[in-house]
Amino acid sequence: MRFAELNNKRILANPLEKNAICPLCKTNVIAKCGEIKIWHWAHKNNCECDSFGEPETEWHLNWKNCFPKECQEIIIENHRADVKINNIVIEFQNSPISPEKIKEREDFYEKLKWVLNGENFAKNLNLFNHKTYYKFKWKWMPKSWLISWKPIYIDLSFLKLKLKKEIEKYENGKKHYCETIETSYEWEDDYGNIRESDFPIHKKHYFEDTELHLKCLNEKYNDLLSNDLFLIKKLSKSGTGWGRLISKEKFIMECEDGYYRD
């Protein structure tokens, strides 16, 4: 978590502060202030006092930091919402979650938006542009999300990096392959003895025309240049449905304006 409590005030992680407590369970927390990850607080016994909680990653902390400090880690009864802004709760989900926990959280928070880490949940999510919206095929979709009836946004920022690296593999729409094979085999001579010999070295040279593939990659990448999130509008049991792309900036702006629709 980013905020602890000291003298009834919320404070950010500080390596010099030794007396901070968790705002929810009121036990002591320690500051994690390394050189790589965002500074944050952790319980001394490494437990999570919120039954809705899970170990936080850099992805969680970066997303929280997109919102004003006063909207982050808001205590609501016996739970700590990742973000609450204009009565809208935003939960950032990085790891698998059961249908029971999804239902429990959606029943508790009246207005809830989910943001899922696509790198863990949607590596096999394929989008197909269809005029003003996108159809999709979600291979190996986590079935637990079929129970959800709150808005689900998938963070696709990982996909943008993946597409960029794949595009860079190709030069001028063609990719050259060279394969070298060297192996051995056994054979029987005229006297019944088993001999071993080597195959000669075989080299295969060929060119693969990838102009069409490269065009598709660039189209997908261009779609994601200004968009990082995919809002699922309809999801079927087969992992198909439709939705729309949205930029992170627009998502944040809609939340700040109080825009919400189930």
N, C-alpha and C positions, 0 to 999 in steps of 0.2 A: 504494500500500500504506500501511497505517496505522502499521506498526512497522518501524523500522530497528534496526541493531545498533551499540552503542558500548561498548567495553571488555567484550565478551561479555554485555552486557545489552540487552534489548529496550527501545526508547524510542519514545515518540510524537513526531510532527513538532513541531519547535521552530525558529522562525526564527533563533535565535541559534547553533544547533548546525551546525558546518560539517564535522565529521569523521565523520559517521555513514556506515555502509556497508550494503549490501543483505545480509540474512541468508543469502540463497541463493547469489549469485554473488560476494559480497564486494567489489564495486566501490562507489565513492562514490555517494551519493544526495543530492538536495537537498530541502529542506523547501518545500512548497507551503502557504503559510499566508495565504490571502486572507480576505476578510470575508464571503464568500458560501458557499463550499464548505467541507466538513469538512477540517481540516488533514490533510495526508498527505505521504508521501515519493514521489519520482519519480527514476528513473535519470537521470543527467546527459546521457547520450547518447540519452535518450527511447526506449530499447529495452526489450524485455521478456525477462528472462533465463530465464523459465519457459516451456517450449513449450506448457504448458496455459494460460498466462496470456493476458490481453487488456487493452486500456485500461480502466481502472476509472472508473466513473461515480459520481455522488452516490448513485444507487440502490444500487450495490454497497456503498459505505461505510456507508450508513444501515443496511443489513441486517446487515453484520458487527458493527456497534455494538450490535445487539440481544443479542449473546452476550458472556460474560465475556472480558476481554482475553486471558487465558491460553489461550483456545480459538481465537483469531483468527490467521490466517496462519501455520499450522503447517507447518514444513518436514518433508516426508516424502521421504527419499532426495533426488532432484533436482527435486522439485516442491514448490510452496507451496499447500496447501489453503486455501480461503477460510476455512472453519471446520472444526475437528475437535473433537467433543465425545462422550465415551463411545464412542470408536472409530468414530463415525459422521462421515463427511465430508459437508459441505454445500457444494455449488458453486452460485454465483449466476451465471446466464447472461443477459447482456443483448443479445448480438449473435448473428447466425447462426453456426451451427457445422456442420461436415461430419459425415456418418455415421462416417467414419474416426476423427475426433477424439473423437466421443462414445464409440465402442467402445474407443478407447485409454484414455480416462479411466475408463470403467467397468471395464475389465480391471485397471487399476492400483489403484483404490480398491475394497476388498472390500465395504465398506458405504458406499454413496453415495446422497445425496438431491439431486435437482436442484430449484432454484427458478428459474423463468423469469420474466423481466419481461414481463408480459402486454401492456403498452403497445406493445411491439415485436413480440411473437410472436402475440398472441391478440386483436387488435382485432375480429376477426370470429368470436369464440367465443360461441355462443349456448347458454345453459343452459335446460333444461326440467325443472321440479320434478316428480319422480315418487316420491311417498311418502317413503321414507327416503333416497333418493339422487337424483342428477341425471343425466338424459341430456344429451348435448350434440351440437352440430353445429359443427365447426371448419372454417370456410370458408377456403380457401387455407392449409391447414395445412402447416408446413414438413415435408416428407417425411422429412428426416433423422432425426426423432424416432421414426420407426417402428422403428428398430433398437434403441432403448433398452429395457433390461429392468430398470432401476432406477426407484425412485419419482420421479414428475414432479409437482411442484407449480407451479401458475401463479399468480403474484402478480396479483390482480385489483383492487388498491387504486385503480388508474386508473379502473376502470369505475364505482366508487362515485362518484367526482367527476363523471364524465360523466353518470351518471343524475341526480345532484342538479341539475346545470345544466339538463338537459332538462326535469325536473319544474318548475323555476322559470319556464320559458317559458309555462306554462299557468296560467290563472286561472279558478277555478271550473269546471274541466273543459272550457272552451271556449277556442278561440283565434281571433282575428279577423284576417282577411287583407284587405289592400287592395292592388290591383295597378293601376298606371297605365301606359298604353302610348301612346307618341307616336312616329310614324314617318312616312316619306315614301314616295311611289311615283311611277313614271313612267307617262305615258299619251300617246297619239297623238291630235292634234286633227284636224279635218276637212281640213286642208291638208297632213297628213303630217308635221307638226312634233312632235317629242318634247317634252312638257312635264313639269314636276315639280310635284307638289303634296303637301300634308300631309294625312295622315289626321286627322280630329278626335281629340281626346283621349278615350280610352276608360278608364273606371274600372270595375273589377269589385269588388264587395263581397260577401263571403259568410262564413258561419260554419261551421266544421268541428266537429262533435260529437266530442270526444276523451275522453269519460268513461271508455270502456272502455280506451283506450290509456293514459290516466293511471293507471288502476287497475293495469294490468300493470307500468307503470314503478315505481309505489310498492311493488308486491309484490317486484320484483327488488331495489329499493333496500333494503327491509326485510330481505331475505335476507342482504344484504351488510353490514348495520349491524354485525353481530358477527362477520363472516367476511371474510377478505381473500385466502384461498388456495383454489384448487381442485385437489384431488388426483385425478389421472387414474387410474382403476382398470383401464380397458380402452379401447384406441384401435385403430380399424380403418383400413384403407388409404383409405377414403372420408372420413375425418375425423370419424367418428361414434364414440360410445362412451358410457361412463358413469363417474361419479366422485362425489365428495362435497365439500362446502364445509367449510372448517376455519378457525378463527381463527388469527391470527398467534401469539397467546399460547399456544394449545394446541399448535401446531406446535413452538414453542420448548420448551415443557414436555415434550413427548414426546421431543425430542432430548436434553434434560437428564436425562430418566429412562432413556435408552438404548433407547427403543422403536424397533424397526426391523422392517420386513417388506418383502420384495421384491414 
